[in-house]
Amino acid sequence: MTAVTVRSSDDHAHAPELADIEIIDVPRVAGGLGAITSTVRHLVRDTGLARGAKALIALNQIEGFDCPGCAWPEAAEHRAKIEFCENGAKAVAEEAMTRRADASLFATYSIDELRAMSDFELGQLGRLTEPLVLSGRHYVPIAWDDAFELLASSLREAGPAGSAFYTSGRTSNEAAFLYQLVGRMFGTNNFPDCSNMCHESSGVGLSEVVGVGKGTVSLEDFEQAELILVIGQNPGTNHPRMLTTLRDAAKRGATIVSVNPLREVGLARFAHPQHPLDVVRGGVPLASETVQVQVGGDLAFVRGVAKAVLEAGAIDREFIDAHTTSFEDWAALVRASSWSDLAVGAGVSEVQMRRVAALYERSNATIACWAMGLTQHKHSVATIQEIVDLMLLRGNVGRPGAGLCPVRGHSNVQGDRTVGIDHHPKPAFLDALGRVFGFEPPRTAGLDVVDTIRAMRDGAVTAFVALGGNFLSATPDTGVVARALESCAMTASVSTKLNRTHLHPGKRALILPCLGRTEIDGGQFVTVEDSMSIVHRSQGVLPPASELLMSEPAIVARLGAALCGPVIDWDTYARDYDRIRDRIADVVPGFTDYNARVREGAGFRLPNAARERTFGTLGRARFTCSPLPDLSLPPGRLRMMTMRSHDQYNTTIYGLDDRYRGIRGERRVIFMSSTDMVERELVERQVVDLISEHDGVERIATRFIVVPFDLPRGNCASYFPEANPLVALDSTADKSNTPASKSIIVRVEPARPR
């Protein structure tokens, strides 16, 4: 809780209310000794050094387990003995902590008392140890058999249309495939998943124009790229191992351009903790050009770069004629776009757009990377397609050292979609699934995350099952979601730790504890897919937190047996994951000889039609014409984006600091430009309320603290999940329906009296 100092009326009649928080200098370099110190501190606090070191030695190794954090790939060959980053170490320490949230804890605390704790405090309670059922306002132990019987009967009461099966990106291929099989045998395509809230815009946008909803590059392409565009992404916090790749590219002479509203230290300089000379010399410079677009201004910026390239005639006409359609229509639109409109839309000058265009024209191999800074706007799909247009213009798709790189935010969010977690599955997938398992899958499109929330709110969905994740804290419009969950007849979560979703249960509720990535699962392993379509093994090395834990595949198989009956031998799949992989190979293209290939070294790459320049059923890549978004603001308003701190991963809060932005001990902060602060007569550390506006409805998040930061005038930023109550449920991206968490119109006002 923030410590707040209120000045007395003797000071000034209208003296601002100030918070007593520590704001420190932002470091000049990412990584280095700060990363080492932070890693050790979290291991000591959560696991102890010996236990933590045992896990970290196996992290991201071929014979070890995949990081529970981001999906950045590892090198197939010459893999380092220490293959983890600071935030990966925090993720392992969080999962492998020695504290336990057992029956005595739930006997002590009601769900109302637990709600009063912060997300950080909830995480620090420890690992779940046994299945739990809601009894009154407390969770109490329940036998596994009874839990599955209760869950299955509740789902049958709700019916297929009234049930939703949510999936987190941490889930393995094996668990995810079984999960979608259970749901579809039950009769539903209601599979909301975390991709709906992060990279759905990438999948939709890319599928429409290159025929594949994934990136086209490999890690090896970064070794050949001459120019790397990092757009709407902060690798230093969100994908720190990417900094090693960027460091190596910069050292061999590649140019890196950062396009982001905030000037982030993680793209300025990086000192690799395993390279002492980096630390001594103050790191390696990364981005040679930093473009601080206004929030949402990326489409206009990319179009400005394309306009300059067209004017210079620096296009790959041979590639355009052989592999694309609709070029002339798009080129006419770009040429007709005025430089003044583009500069206003981007929030940067024509000079800077032309400067980046000159870098692009000189490059023979360019990679464009992006993340959630692009995918969570109303115009996200159009922005991603504009990047594709720019890359097609010079043939930078499907050749060495070049391509499209949407950097996924969670370790297997891409794999889950590959094996069938999709609310709108392709007919060919359903045909194969039905043929292999001998049933007719449902063909009606299901519900994504936003539509699931609406359906729960309206009483159409009354049973909600979550395979991992923290649904409430990850979603927009927090109050609406909490009430929607509480209105359900049944909510159930497969989890490793307590989170806020468990504290807003339905009338009946279950918590089903599972093994984590770090833990031994008998002699079995699971598989995952990284951001670059490599499928590889993951096998834990630590003893389970409790003898009562079950693996995710085993939990899903037991649910299948209870819900669907003995239509297949569920027990075989629970005992032998090879059998699950055999069925995946029968259903999903690209997984032939799955069990043999995944046991060979670092795994195997799935086919990618765009990388091969065949572009799937499209035949040719498509240029697309989109209008420039209107980013004008009403008087006195700001456009706010939500983001992570350096001490969190998604909704898991590791601590209360943000070393790379100069914050210690606090999360309820709002970053603003000094100009906007002066215009509103706000001062550093002032306590304010944030009021969002959407379709005439106001939402209020109280008692945030003003912090000056280097970002464009008219923009501000704050952390999620604290700012999620400001995101309207109906404020979503066109086509993808992803919550527009980077486009929140807000007023910032002095805090109202308590």
Disulfide bonds with the S-S distance in Angstrom:
none
